[in-house]
Amino acid sequence: LMNEMVEQTMANEPGTIGYEWHVSEDGKNVTLYERYKDSAATLAHLDNFGKNFASRFMKMLDIKKFVVYGSPDETATKALTGIGAKIMKPLGGFYR
């Protein structure tokens, strides 16, 4: 499923800046790290995920935490919080 999701995201979602899966050494925990160009790209990914992967994904994993870092617009915020995301707005810091 991961390979299919990565392939589809790379091929069909140009607004996806980063899409990485990480697994713990014991194979029991998986973290997905995703970055999107903007709220429209986030919504495009949510749509693609919902149509193509959500049912299989949710059967395979027990979601423990879903955190969004950034400032999604009102539509994206509503969609994300509607599926359990906690939004963490920027407060300070920098990237190099």
N, C-alpha and C positions, 0 to 999 in steps of 0.2 A: 504494500500500500504506500509506504514512504516513497519508494522509487517512482511510482505512478504519480503521486502528488507533486513531487519535485519536478518531474518531467512536464506535467501539465502547467504548473505554475510558471516555470521558465519559458515555456513555449507560448503561453496564452495571456500572460499578465505582465506587460512591459512596465507597469508602475510598481512592480515588486522589486525593491532594491536588494533585499537579502532574504533568504529563506533557508534556514539551517536547522537540522535535527541533531540533538546531542543525547547520548545515552550514558547512564552511569556504568561503572565497571562491572557491577553485578547484573546489569541488564534489566533492573527492576524499575528504573526511573528514566523518563524521556522528557527532554525540554525542547520546545520549538522556539526559535528566535526568528522573528519576522520583522522586516522593515519595509515601509511603503512610502512612495513618493508623496502621497497626499491622501486625504479622506476618500476621494473617488477611487483610488487604487485599492484602498482597504476594502471598500464596499464591493469592488469587482472581485476581490479575492473571496470575500464572504459568500458572494453569489456562486462563484465557481465551486467553492468548498461545499456549500449546501446542496447544490445540484448533483455533484459527482462523488463526494467522499464522506459526507457527514455521517450517514448511517453506519457505514463500515468502520469509520474512525471511532465513533462513540462506542461501538461494541468491543473494540480492542483495548481501549484505554479508559482509565478512571481519572477524570480531570480533577486535580487537586487545587490548582490555582491558575487563573487567567488574568494576567496583568497587562494593561496597555500603558505604555509610557509615551506621552506626547499630548497634543491638543487636537484631537479629532473634532471635526465640525459637528453640528447638532445632529445631523442625520446619522453619521457614523457612530457618534456617542450612543444614540438611541439603539442602534443595531447591536453594538458591542455589549452594552450593559444589559440588553435584552437576552443575551446568551451567557450572562454571568461574569462579564469582564469588570474588573476594577480599574478605573482610569486614574492614572498618576500624572498630574500636570507638571510641566517643567517648573523648577524653582530657581535653579542656578547651576553653574558648572560650565564646562566647555568640552569640545572635541578638538583633537589635533589632526 
